[in-house]
Amino acid sequence: MNTTATTHYPAAKETQQIEHRTLSILVDNEPGVLARVIGLFSGRGYNIDSLTVSETEHEQHLSRITIATQGTPMVIEQIKNQLERLVPVHRVVDLTAGMTAIEREIALVKVRGKDNNRVEALRLADAFRARVIDATTESFVFEITGKSDKIDQFVVLMAPLGLVEVSRSGIVAIGRGPEGM
Amino acid sequence: MQKEMTGAEMVIQALLDQGVEHIFGYPGGAVLPIYDALFQQDKLRHVLVRHEQGAVHAAEGYARSSGKVGAVLVTSGPGATNAVTGLTDALMDSIPIVVLTGQVPTHLIGNDAFQECDTVGITRPCTKHNYLVKNVNDLSRILHEAFYVAANGRPGPVVVDIPKDIQFAKGTYVGPKNIQHKTYQPKLKGDLDKVKAAVELMRHAKKPVFYTGGGIINSGKEASVLLRELVKLTGFPITSTLMGLGAYPAADPQWLGMLGMHGTYEANLTMHDCDVMICIGARFDDRITGRLDAFSPGSKKIHVDIDPSSINKNVHVDLAIVGDCAHVLEDMVRLWRAGSVTPDKKALAAWWKQIDEWRGKKSLAYKNSKEIIKPQYAIQRLYEFTKGLDAYITTEVGQHQMWAAQFYQFQEPRRWMTSGGLGTMGYGLPAAVGVQMAHPKSLVIDIAGEASVLMTMQEMSTAAQYDLPIKIFILNNQYMGMVRQWQELLHGGRYSHSYTESLPDFVKLAEAYHCVGMRCEKPGDLDAAIQEMIKVKKPVIFDCVVDQAENCFPMIPSGRAHNEMLLGDAGVSVEDAITEEGKVLV
């Protein structure tokens, strides 16, 4: 039984590598547009590793959705084409193609502890250029920005020092150089 | 044009401005203001169906046969959910329709009000696009946009959900001329360099084949004319999907018949062995390709499609041209004529010799009988008596549908209405209602199975009410024939619930609907009965009692390749032909 095929019929042997991609999608900021995008991913069995969305051009009512996804090059091409088929979608750009994109994520990390753990947490936060944005006598909330793996690492280090919870924004990304998308 | 009016009046005005003459619908609480506005005018004709699914299929038949956008009006809640099957059907087969649904008043949305459902949420994955109107001043723009989106690019269904308070509210109506869509502007013209490259590939082909689909029909009459010209110019063989039948005349010697699971031997073998495949307006569906890793392994593939997401979805192609079929075909014809290199005549002659050998297998042959009507024979006779007439054929889904595709010879586009992608049993009868509405003087026949047609049988009442003389030609084998066939092939002949024990008496049923009922049980009576059916000026249910055990061949068993077709008189056991892997496939 062939369980990996994306259609009902046995597919050609999967020779293509799975790749991680970050897509930037410019959409009309209208009701339901996010549901359309997410529904497309779930309905067609694509992965979403990270998703961020916010209005970016207020006057034109445009929002920018950043999706980190994965798949073979053929699947990635499908995802792009399917997204572009949605009526409120203006443009889809694969920011990872050509490796030119800048990706950042923000995380808020709450740590609870006393004595040495507290000092150690502050020291590490300093090394990671995380800022303290809330403090009590027994806790800190750190704000940290950077690539996802840097945040991963910071969270791992905080765990033994009294990590309470983490809130992450998901990836936002933009292309390098003078050109817009 | 700008005018003050209520939302309900805007709906009527927008439909008229979009050229709609008929709307299929069913009233209910949340669309009463629109029905009131309908009542107070006489330009737009409303067709009252008996179930909302029927309204959508009727609009599909109307659209498919006329080339116009079909229009539907249903109420909120159950009205909208009943339309979902039709919407999905239209999405899969790229049929342009606009469905207007009533909605509970804006302030009640989200309160679980009576007959409330999340229509835009439910229909989001089964429409090309949908709208919830929240301000009456957006209504006319949204309606015009809906028609634009439904008809342009790859056509499809669009839902506009209109809350009841919006229908009552007064606002400014804006005519269609002032509306331009912000983002949705599909590319019509194919990239000329790519078309040139395609023509070059075609010129040097030794074993070419055209594989065309519903995109040719959707692209308009011109696309079929250009296709015929190109096929004649090149001398290449041509096959088509179920949805594309009629784009190329079936009587022509270059026509190979339909391809795919129940396509002809010659069409499938030609696809398998070709060296250049020119796919125009088709989408490499699993019913066409069979086993993907053995699909036409040695060919360069050219794919012309207006929808970029159809390209490289199932099959990787060598040359993709995004554009409208008619536009690309026009360029191809022009470039082919202008070229200096002549194709390899010798190679083409050898290719045709090979194809004629495959044709010699006579894959559609069946054993006729004097005692019992063979379903294939019934369709052949039906074709003989209707071929000279202005006839339109719809079908339900199953064996009868495949036999109709194999044995009814379509010579012109838009004459063949069938549920291809979704495979909706119950499509044919309401579709026939829609076709007859669009073509009141033509002969409209639904080639049906007795199981399918019972799913939407109530639309006979619609046909009677509007004097639509549709002919329901039922190939009655008392089985869900295709289910029975698969149970025979895959499940050891255990016919689990595929036999209908107590069918209605179709003759009496017809009479109950104020229609004409006929029954035919002997091959010798068939010709006279069909001729009589055609003469009757009322809706007819024709109960053609056929062989219960007949199977639909040829067949590519699931999980097999084009060159592993089963023919009707195959010596091998059919059961052995399907692998364990194949059994899990649909």
Interface residues (C-beta under 8 A of the other chain):
Chain A: M1 N2 A5 T7 H8 Y9 P10 A11 A12 K13 D28 P31 G32 A35 R36 G39 G43 M74 E77 Q78 N81 Q82 E84 R85 L86 V87 P88 V89 H90
Chain B: V120 G121 R124 P125 K128 H129 N130 L132 K134 V149 K182 T183 Y184 D286 T289 G290 R291 L292 D293 D307 P308 S309 I311 N312 K313 N314 H316 S558 G559 E580 E581 V584 L585 V586
